[in-house]
Amino acid sequence: MSLVISDEFLQAAHISEAVLKLEIAILLFQQEKITLGTASQFAGMNQLEFHRILGSRKIPIHC
């Protein structure tokens, strides 16, 4: 499945595609819908980078 988000929406929200993907990944991870690995892959980064972002936001890493 593909989801198309218009450039106009991104501009109106003052957010880049990369940041939106990161925010979606974080939200789904927090809700325990996806794993750390899946979230980091969706966000386009390695697990260590994603883990650091979670830490900087004080989001617990549940094992």
C-alpha positions, 0 to 999 in steps of 0.5 A: 500500500502506498500513501501519498502526502502532498507537498502542499500538506507538508508545507502547510504543516511546516514539516519535511517528509523525513520528519513526518516519517520519523514522527509516525514511526515514533507514534506507532512504536510508542503505541506498541504497534511496531517494533524498534527495528520496524520503526527505525527502518520506516524512519530511514535510519539505523536502530542506534540512531532511532534509539538515541532519538527516543532517548532524547525525547525520554520515550522508554524502550520496552523490551 
